[in-house]
Amino acid sequence: MAVLMFDRSQPIIKSDGRPDPDHRARGLRLVHRGSERGTMKQDTQIDISSAEDHSVFRDGMCMLRPADCGRTHEMRGSTLSIELLAQSSSRWYMEPSQEPQPSGRYDLSPNEFEGIIGSCQSLRRVLDQVRIVAPTGATVLIEGETGTGKELVARAIHMQSERRNCPFVKLNCAAIPRDLLESELFGHEKGAFTGAVMQRIGRFEAANRGTLFLDEIGDMPKELQSKLLRVLQEQEFERLGSAYTHRVDVRVVAATNQDLEGLVAEKQFRMDLYYRLNVFPLAIPPLRQRLDDIPMLVAHFVQKFGQRMSKQISKISRDGMDALMRYPWPGNIRELQNFIERAVVLSTGDMLQVPPLPRHLPAKAEPMTLKETELDHIQRVLEESNWIVGGKFGAAARLGIARTTLLSRMRKLGISRETAVSSKHSTIPAGNSGTNTPSLLAATGAEQ
């Protein structure tokens, strides 16, 4: 019976009992190959999670009673299969703890937070907020650079909520053509437009009673934003080509790597929709602000790709780890994951061979102060003027200030040709050379 569920995605339990809106019952008939095999009883209610093509149960207190004595041997085998299934199901389903644990003490295992790896304070603050907002059902707006794991945070919100047994539906607003995005969201009727040869439900209907994750929400066309606002407020919509109003119960989690406030100021994004989405904002820190998590992430990805490629990698040189820690990772965790995969491909022994890090991708700059902006602009103009201060084509004339004023600003800001040349030639070492080769887990300080 366990094989039917895991290998064939078929139900292992079928019941003709009365329908229950919460999918709960105290006794179920067990039907296998069209014949009744017995009845399953337990002291607590059975939690049944239904999806489109399978049904599973999980509970640690269940007992099978044979329908007749002739099936006792077969029932014992079925009971063993179900017990093994219950043991292995802990890898697939994990209930959140009933009492929130204080920051810095709860487990950050992939099972609990859907693959979120890390232990730095900035990430812990985000996960604390996830635990707070997840049970409420409030709309969440996740902001962060590309590759920071916004989808993983959205899934964690879903899994920590009461909707975790219902669908989690994803839609990337930037990946769907503008003309098809409305149909993807709300569905369409047969003949609603050219090529609509059959009825199709949209993502809102598919996510009913669950969570809809709208990624890259800043790329949604403005003509669709008003319709999305109506669904968020009224929880109702019409399919394309239909006048029938459908009501749904959907929680929306949106994500963006853009500045929505700036888009609102430029009138590219509706202000009322922004405020409706921004009920509970979450800011995901970039990887350059999570340097302490890099060793743990490296160990996780090495283990992941090592198993996939049948390689036993357990060490990394200290120089290699130091280089990974110093690199700014403009592509964040996605870039790190792809880089470690390449490193695993190149590795032939138990040592991770760290290839040269890319140097042509500068890190995304943090907001500069007025002094830093002035220094950068003056130095760039001086370089373009070949460090000629005065004269008709000198830096002072290009900046529109007097020569003495420019010299005074250079002294105050510490700008000179020597310091500029030395800073220009300074590089970040990268590679895997070195004599010290600690184990990978020892270098990471974390056990995966």
C-alpha positions as CSV (number, residue, x, y, z in Angstrom):
1,M,0.0,0.0,0.0
2,A,2.9,2.3,0.7
3,V,4.3,1.6,-2.7
4,L,1.1,2.7,-4.4
5,M,1.3,6.2,-2.8
6,F,5.0,6.9,-3.3
7,D,5.7,5.1,-6.6
8,R,2.4,5.5,-8.4
9,S,1.0,8.6,-6.8
10,Q,-2.2,6.7,-6.0
11,P,-4.3,6.9,-2.8
12,I,-3.4,4.3,-0.2
13,I,-6.6,4.9,1.7
14,K,-10.1,5.2,0.3
15,S,-13.2,5.9,2.3
16,D,-16.9,6.2,1.5
17,G,-17.6,7.9,4.8
18,R,-19.5,11.1,5.1
19,P,-17.7,14.2,3.8
20,D,-15.9,16.3,6.3
21,P,-14.8,19.9,5.4
22,D,-11.7,19.5,7.6
23,H,-10.8,16.1,6.1
24,R,-11.0,14.5,9.5
25,A,-12.4,11.2,10.7
26,R,-12.0,8.7,13.5
27,G,-12.4,5.5,11.4
28,L,-11.7,4.6,7.8
29,R,-12.4,1.5,5.8
30,L,-9.2,0.2,4.1
31,V,-9.8,-0.8,0.5
32,H,-7.1,-2.5,-1.6
33,R,-7.6,-3.7,-5.1
34,G,-11.4,-3.3,-4.8
35,S,-11.7,-5.4,-1.7
36,E,-12.2,-4.3,1.9
37,R,-9.1,-5.3,4.0
38,G,-10.1,-3.9,7.3
39,T,-10.7,-0.7,9.4
40,M,-8.2,1.8,10.6
41,K,-8.9,3.2,14.1
42,Q,-7.0,5.6,16.3
43,D,-7.3,7.6,19.5
44,T,-6.8,11.0,17.9
45,Q,-8.2,12.4,14.7
46,I,-6.6,11.4,11.4
47,D,-5.0,14.3,9.5
48,I,-5.6,13.6,5.8
49,S,-4.0,15.9,3.3
50,S,-5.5,15.9,-0.2
51,A,-3.9,17.1,-3.4
52,E,-4.9,16.8,-7.0
53,D,-3.7,13.2,-7.6
54,H,-2.9,11.7,-4.2
55,S,-4.0,11.4,-0.6
56,V,-1.8,10.6,2.3
57,F,-2.3,10.2,6.0
58,R,0.2,10.8,8.9
59,D,-0.2,9.9,12.5
60,G,1.9,8.0,15.0
61,M,-1.1,6.2,16.8
62,C,-2.9,4.1,14.2
63,M,-3.9,0.4,14.3
64,L,-5.4,-1.9,11.6
65,R,-8.1,-4.4,12.5
66,P,-8.6,-7.2,9.9
67,A,-12.0,-7.6,8.4
68,D,-11.8,-11.4,8.7
69,C,-9.4,-14.0,10.0
70,G,-8.4,-15.1,6.5
71,R,-6.7,-11.8,5.8
72,T,-4.6,-11.6,9.0
73,H,-1.3,-12.3,7.3
74,E,-1.9,-9.8,4.5
75,M,-3.0,-7.2,7.1
76,R,0.2,-7.6,9.1
77,G,2.2,-6.9,5.9
78,S,0.1,-3.8,5.2
79,T,0.5,-2.6,8.8
80,L,4.3,-2.9,8.5
81,S,4.2,-0.9,5.2
82,I,2.1,1.8,6.8
83,E,4.5,1.9,9.8
84,L,7.5,2.3,7.5
85,L,5.6,5.0,5.6
86,A,4.8,6.9,8.9
87,Q,8.5,6.8,9.8
88,S,9.7,8.0,6.4
89,S,7.0,10.7,6.2
90,S,8.7,12.8,8.8
91,R,11.2,13.7,6.0
92,W,8.3,15.0,3.9
93,Y,6.0,16.6,6.5
94,M,7.0,18.4,9.7
95,E,4.6,20.1,12.0
96,P,5.9,23.5,13.4
97,S,6.4,23.7,17.1
98,Q,3.4,24.9,19.0
99,E,5.4,27.5,20.9
100,P,7.6,29.9,19.0
101,Q,11.2,29.5,20.1
102,P,13.3,32.6,20.9
103,S,15.6,34.0,18.2
104,G,18.8,32.1,18.0
105,R,17.5,28.9,19.4
106,Y,15.2,27.3,16.9
107,D,16.3,24.8,14.3
108,L,17.1,26.1,10.8
109,S,16.9,22.7,9.1
110,P,15.8,22.5,5.5
111,N,12.8,20.4,6.6
112,E,11.4,23.1,8.7
113,F,12.0,26.1,6.5
114,E,11.9,24.6,3.0
115,G,15.6,24.8,2.3
116,I,16.5,28.0,4.1
117,I,20.1,27.6,5.3
118,G,21.8,30.1,7.6
119,S,22.2,31.3,11.2
120,C,23.2,34.9,11.0
121,Q,21.3,37.5,12.9
122,S,19.8,39.2,9.9
123,L,18.4,36.0,8.6
124,R,17.1,35.0,12.1
125,R,15.2,38.3,12.3
126,V,13.5,37.5,9.0
127,L,12.6,34.0,10.2
128,D,11.2,35.5,13.4
129,Q,9.0,37.7,11.4
130,V,7.9,34.7,9.3
131,R,6.8,32.9,12.4
132,I,4.8,35.9,13.5
133,V,3.0,36.6,10.2
134,A,2.5,33.1,8.9
135,P,-0.5,32.1,11.1
136,T,-2.3,35.4,10.6
137,G,-3.2,35.1,6.9
138,A,-2.1,38.7,6.2
139,T,-0.8,39.7,2.8
140,V,3.0,39.7,2.7
141,L,5.4,41.7,0.4
142,I,8.9,40.2,0.2
143,E,11.6,42.6,-1.0
144,G,15.1,41.6,-1.9
145,E,17.7,41.4,-4.6
146,T,17.5,38.6,-7.2
147,G,18.8,35.3,-6.0
148,T,18.3,36.0,-2.2
149,G,15.7,33.2,-1.8
150,K,12.4,35.1,-1.8
151,E,10.5,32.1,-3.1
152,L,11.8,29.9,-0.2
153,V,10.7,32.5,2.3
154,A,7.2,32.6,0.6
155,R,7.0,28.8,0.9
156,A,8.1,28.9,4.5
157,I,5.2,31.3,5.2
158,H,2.8,28.9,3.6
159,M,4.2,25.9,5.4
160,Q,4.1,27.6,8.8
161,S,0.4,28.7,8.3
162,E,-2.9,26.8,8.7
163,R,-3.0,26.6,4.9
164,R,0.0,24.2,4.6
165,N,-2.2,21.3,3.6
166,C,-3.6,23.3,0.7
167,P,-2.0,24.3,-2.6
168,F,1.0,26.6,-2.9
169,V,0.8,28.1,-6.4
170,K,3.5,30.2,-8.0
171,L,3.4,32.7,-10.8
172,N,6.3,34.8,-12.1
173,C,4.7,37.9,-13.5
174,A,7.7,38.8,-15.6
175,A,7.9,35.4,-17.3
176,I,4.3,35.5,-18.8
177,P,3.6,37.5,-21.9
178,R,1.4,40.5,-21.1
179,D,-1.4,39.3,-23.3
180,L,-1.6,36.0,-21.5
181,L,-1.1,37.1,-17.9
182,E,-4.8,37.9,-17.2
183,S,-5.7,34.4,-18.4
184,E,-3.0,32.9,-16.2
185,L,-4.3,34.7,-13.2
186,F,-8.1,34.4,-13.6
187,G,-8.6,31.7,-16.2
188,H,-10.8,31.7,-19.4
189,E,-13.8,30.1,-21.0
190,K,-13.7,28.2,-24.2
191,G,-13.8,30.6,-27.1
192,A,-12.9,33.6,-25.0
193,F,-10.1,34.5,-27.5
194,T,-8.3,33.0,-30.4
195,G,-6.7,29.8,-29.4
196,A,-8.9,29.2,-26.3
197,V,-10.1,25.8,-27.4
198,M,-11.1,24.7,-23.9
199,Q,-12.0,26.0,-20.5
200,R,-9.1,26.7,-18.2
201,I,-8.9,27.7,-14.5
202,G,-6.5,30.4,-13.4
203,R,-3.9,30.5,-10.7
204,F,-6.4,32.1,-8.2
205,E,-8.8,29.2,-8.6
206,A,-5.9,26.7,-8.4
207,A,-4.8,28.3,-5.1
208,N,-8.2,28.3,-3.5
209,R,-7.9,27.8,0.3
210,G,-4.1,28.0,-0.2
211,T,-1.4,30.5,-1.0
212,L,-0.6,32.3,-4.3
213,F,2.9,33.5,-4.7
214,L,3.2,36.4,-7.2
215,D,6.9,36.8,-8.0
216,E,8.2,40.0,-9.7
217,I,5.0,41.8,-8.9
218,G,6.6,45.1,-10.1
219,D,6.5,43.8,-13.7
220,M,2.7,43.4,-13.7
221,P,1.1,45.6,-16.4
222,K,-0.8,48.5,-15.0
223,E,-4.0,47.6,-16.7
224,L,-4.1,44.3,-14.6
225,Q,-3.2,45.9,-11.3
226,S,-6.8,47.2,-10.8
227,K,-8.1,43.7,-11.3
228,L,-5.6,42.2,-8.9
229,L,-6.6,44.9,-6.3
230,R,-10.2,43.8,-6.6
231,V,-9.4,40.2,-5.9
232,L,-7.2,41.1,-2.9
233,Q,-10.0,43.2,-1.4
234,E,-13.2,41.3,-2.4
235,Q,-11.8,37.7,-3.0
236,E,-13.8,37.5,-6.2
237,F,-13.2,37.6,-10.0
238,E,-14.6,36.6,-13.4
239,R,-12.8,34.4,-15.9
240,L,-12.1,35.8,-19.4
241,G,-15.2,35.4,-21.5
242,S,-17.6,34.8,-18.5
243,A,-19.9,36.9,-16.5
244,Y,-20.1,34.5,-13.6
245,T,-18.3,35.7,-10.5
246,H,-16.1,33.2,-8.7
247,R,-15.3,33.6,-5.0
248,V,-12.1,32.2,-3.6
249,D,-10.2,32.1,-0.3
250,V,-6.6,32.8,-1.3
251,R,-3.7,34.3,0.6
252,V,-1.4,36.4,-1.6
253,V,2.4,36.6,-1.0
254,A,4.1,38.9,-3.4
255,A,7.8,39.5,-4.1
256,T,9.9,42.0,-6.0
257,N,13.5,43.1,-6.5
258,Q,12.4,46.5,-7.6
259,D,11.8,49.7,-5.7
260,L,8.0,49.7,-5.7
261,E,7.8,53.1,-3.9
262,G,9.9,54.6,-6.8
263,L,7.5,52.9,-9.3
264,V,4.6,54.5,-7.5
265,A,6.2,57.9,-7.7
266,E,6.8,57.4,-11.4
267,K,3.1,56.3,-11.8
268,Q,4.2,52.9,-13.1
269,F,2.6,51.1,-10.1
270,R,-0.8,51.8,-8.5
271,M,-0.5,53.4,-5.1
272,D,-3.6,51.6,-3.7
273,L,-2.3,48.2,-4.8
274,Y,1.1,48.9,-3.2
275,Y,-0.5,49.7,0.1
276,R,-2.7,46.7,-0.2
277,L,0.3,44.4,-0.8
278,N,2.5,46.1,1.7
279,V,0.5,44.9,4.8
280,F,3.5,43.1,6.2
281,P,6.8,43.8,4.4
282,L,9.8,41.5,4.7
283,A,13.3,42.6,3.6
284,I,15.6,39.7,2.6
285,P,19.3,40.5,3.3
286,P,21.7,40.0,0.4
287,L,24.4,37.4,0.7
288,R,27.1,40.0,1.2
289,Q,25.4,40.9,4.5
290,R,25.3,37.2,5.5
291,L,29.0,36.4,5.3
292,D,28.8,34.1,8.4
293,D,26.4,31.9,6.5
294,I,28.6,31.3,3.5
295,P,30.5,28.3,5.0
296,M,27.2,26.6,5.9
297,L,25.8,27.3,2.4
298,V,29.0,26.0,0.8
299,A,28.8,22.7,2.8
300,H,25.2,22.3,1.9
301,F,25.7,22.8,-1.8
302,V,28.8,20.6,-1.8
303,Q,26.8,17.8,-0.2
304,K,23.9,18.3,-2.6
305,F,25.9,18.3,-5.8
306,G,28.4,15.7,-4.5
307,Q,25.6,13.2,-4.0
308,R,24.1,14.0,-7.4
309,M,27.5,13.4,-9.1
310,S,28.6,10.5,-6.9
311,K,31.5,12.4,-5.4
312,Q,32.8,12.2,-1.9
313,I,34.1,15.8,-1.1
314,S,34.9,16.5,2.5
315,K,37.7,19.2,2.4
316,I,38.3,22.7,1.2
317,S,41.5,24.7,1.5
318,R,41.5,27.7,3.8
319,D,42.5,30.0,1.0
320,G,39.6,28.8,-1.0
321,M,37.1,29.4,1.8
322,D,38.7,32.8,2.4
323,A,38.2,33.7,-1.2
324,L,34.6,32.7,-1.1
325,M,34.1,34.8,2.0
326,R,35.7,37.9,0.4
327,Y,33.8,37.8,-2.9
328,P,30.7,40.1,-2.9
329,W,28.4,37.7,-4.7
330,P,26.3,40.1,-6.7
331,G,24.1,37.2,-7.8
332,N,23.6,36.2,-4.1
333,I,22.8,32.6,-3.2
334,R,21.9,31.6,-6.8
335,E,25.3,32.7,-8.0
336,L,27.0,30.8,-5.1
337,Q,25.0,27.7,-5.8
338,N,26.0,27.7,-9.5
339,F,29.6,28.4,-8.6
340,I,29.8,25.5,-6.1
341,E,28.2,23.2,-8.7
342,R,31.0,24.2,-11.1
343,A,33.6,23.6,-8.3
344,V,32.2,20.1,-7.6
345,V,32.4,19.3,-11.4
346,L,36.1,20.2,-11.4
347,S,36.9,18.3,-8.2
348,T,38.5,14.9,-8.6
349,G,39.3,13.9,-5.1
350,D,38.0,14.7,-1.6
351,M,39.2,18.3,-1.9
352,L,36.9,20.9,-3.3
353,Q,38.7,22.6,-6.2
354,V,37.7,26.3,-6.1
355,P,38.0,27.8,-9.6
356,P,39.0,31.5,-10.0
357,L,36.2,33.8,-9.0
358,P,34.8,36.1,-11.6
359,R,36.2,39.6,-11.5
360,H,34.1,41.3,-14.2
361,L,30.9,41.4,-12.1
362,P,31.1,44.2,-9.6
363,A,29.1,44.0,-6.4
364,K,25.9,46.0,-6.3
365,A,27.0,49.2,-4.6
366,E,25.5,50.2,-1.2
367,P,24.0,53.7,-1.0
368,M,26.8,56.2,-1.1
369,T,27.2,59.2,1.2
370,L,27.5,62.7,-0.2
371,K,31.2,62.7,0.6
372,E,31.7,59.3,-1.1
373,T,29.8,60.5,-4.2
374,E,31.9,63.7,-4.4
375,L,35.2,61.8,-4.0
376,D,34.2,59.3,-6.7
377,H,33.1,62.0,-9.1
378,I,36.2,64.1,-8.7
379,Q,38.5,61.2,-9.0
380,R,36.8,60.0,-12.2
381,V,37.0,63.4,-13.8
382,L,40.7,63.6,-12.8
383,E,41.4,60.2,-14.5
384,E,39.5,61.3,-17.6
385,S,41.7,64.5,-17.7
386,N,44.9,62.5,-17.2
387,W,45.2,64.2,-13.8
388,I,45.6,67.6,-15.3
389,V,44.0,70.0,-12.8
390,G,44.3,73.4,-14.5
391,G,44.1,74.7,-18.0
392,K,41.3,74.8,-20.6
393,F,40.9,71.0,-20.7
394,G,41.8,70.3,-17.1
395,A,39.6,68.7,-14.4
396,A,38.8,72.0,-12.8
397,A,37.3,73.4,-16.0
398,R,35.3,70.2,-16.6
399,L,33.9,70.4,-13.0
400,G,33.1,74.1,-13.4
401,I,35.1,75.2,-10.4
402,A,38.3,77.2,-9.8
403,R,41.7,75.4,-9.8
404,T,42.4,76.4,-6.2
405,T,39.0,75.1,-5.1
406,L,39.6,71.8,-6.7
407,L,43.0,71.5,-5.1
408,S,41.5,72.3,-1.7
409,R,38.8,69.6,-2.2
410,M,41.4,67.1,-3.2
411,R,43.4,67.7,-0.1
412,K,40.3,67.5,2.1
413,L,39.1,64.3,0.5
414,G,42.6,62.7,0.4
415,I,42.7,62.4,-3.4
416,S,46.0,62.0,-5.1
417,R,47.3,60.2,-8.2
418,E,49.4,57.8,-6.1
419,T,46.5,56.6,-3.9
420,A,44.2,56.2,-6.9
421,V,46.8,54.0,-8.7
422,S,47.5,51.8,-5.6
423,S,43.8,51.3,-5.0
424,K,43.2,50.5,-8.6
425,H,45.8,47.7,-8.7
426,S,44.7,46.1,-5.4
427,T,43.0,42.8,-6.1
428,I,41.0,40.2,-4.1
429,P,42.9,36.8,-4.0
430,A,40.9,33.8,-5.1
431,G,41.6,30.2,-5.7
432,N,42.3,27.0,-3.8
433,S,46.0,27.0,-3.2
434,G,47.4,26.6,0.2
435,T,48.8,24.0,2.6
436,N,46.1,24.0,5.1
437,T,43.3,21.7,4.2
438,P,40.7,21.4,7.0
439,S,37.6,19.2,6.5
440,L,34.7,20.9,4.9
441,L,32.4,20.6,7.9
442,A,35.2,21.9,10.2
443,A,35.7,24.9,8.0
444,T,32.0,25.6,7.9
445,G,31.5,25.3,11.6
446,A,28.1,23.7,10.8
447,E,26.9,20.1,10.5
448,Q,24.6,19.5,7.5
